[in-house]
Amino acid sequence: MNRTARIVLGSLLIVLGFIFWGQGLGAIEGSAMTGSTFWAYAGPVIAGFGVALLVVTFQKRE
């Protein structure tokens, strides 16, 4: 996977993680995920994977 794809994927995971977290907490309404404890916990984990991917991408020399 090239550097640009890793940056896009990492950023997307961060955004989706925060959206899922907000829905799990009930701050963002309008889906079946609203108010679900699973998504309140899964969202930050997904965002964490995105952050980790970006950290590895920016530390790696190509």
QUITAPE-V542102 format. One record per pair of residues at least 12 apart in sequence whose ideal C-beta (glycine too) atoms are under 10 Angstrom apart, sorted by the first residue. I is the first residue (numbers start at 1). J is the second residue. D is the distance in whole Angstrom. If there is no record, write none. Layout:
# QUITAPE-V542102
I_J_D ; I_J_D
This chain:
# QUITAPE-V542102
1_53_10 ; 1_57_9 ; 2_57_10 ; 2_62_9 ; 3_57_6 ; 3_58_9 ; 3_60_8 ; 3_62_6 ; 4_57_9 ; 5_57_9 ; 6_53_6 ; 6_54_8 ; 6_56_8 ; 6_57_4 ; 6_58_9 ; 6_60_9 ; 7_53_9 ; 7_54_7 ; 7_57_6 ; 7_58_8 ; 9_49_10 ; 9_50_8 ; 9_53_6 ; 9_54_9 ; 9_57_9 ; 10_47_10 ; 10_49_8 ; 10_50_5 ; 10_51_7 ; 10_52_8 ; 10_53_4 ; 10_54_4 ; 10_55_9 ; 10_56_9 ; 10_57_6 ; 10_58_9 ; 11_50_7 ; 11_51_10 ; 11_53_9 ; 11_54_7 ; 12_46_10 ; 12_50_7 ; 12_53_10 ; 13_46_6 ; 13_47_7 ; 13_48_9 ; 13_49_5 ; 13_50_3 ; 13_51_8 ; 13_52_9 ; 13_53_7 ; 13_54_9 ; 14_46_8 ; 14_47_5 ; 14_48_9 ; 14_49_9 ; 14_50_4 ; 14_51_6 ; 14_53_9 ; 14_54_8 ; 15_46_10 ; 15_47_8 ; 15_50_8 ; 16_43_8 ; 16_46_6 ; 16_47_8 ; 16_50_8 ; 17_39_10 ; 17_42_8 ; 17_43_5 ; 17_44_6 ; 17_45_7 ; 17_46_4 ; 17_47_3 ; 17_48_7 ; 17_49_8 ; 17_50_6 ; 17_51_9 ; 18_43_7 ; 18_44_8 ; 18_46_9 ; 18_47_6 ; 18_50_9 ; 19_31_10 ; 19_33_9 ; 19_39_9 ; 19_43_7 ; 19_46_9 ; 19_47_9 ; 20_33_7 ; 20_36_9 ; 20_38_9 ; 20_39_5 ; 20_40_8 ; 20_41_10 ; 20_42_6 ; 20_43_4 ; 20_44_9 ; 20_45_9 ; 20_46_6 ; 20_47_8 ; 21_33_10 ; 21_39_7 ; 21_40_6 ; 21_41_9 ; 21_42_8 ; 21_43_3 ; 21_44_6 ; 21_45_9 ; 21_46_8 ; 21_47_7 ; 22_34_9 ; 22_39_9 ; 22_40_9 ; 22_43_7 ; 23_35_8 ; 23_36_7 ; 23_39_6 ; 23_40_8 ; 23_43_8 ; 24_36_5 ; 24_37_7 ; 24_38_7 ; 24_39_3 ; 24_40_3 ; 24_41_7 ; 24_42_7 ; 24_43_6 ; 24_44_9 ; 25_37_9 ; 25_39_8 ; 25_40_5 ; 25_43_8 ; 26_40_9 ; 27_40_10
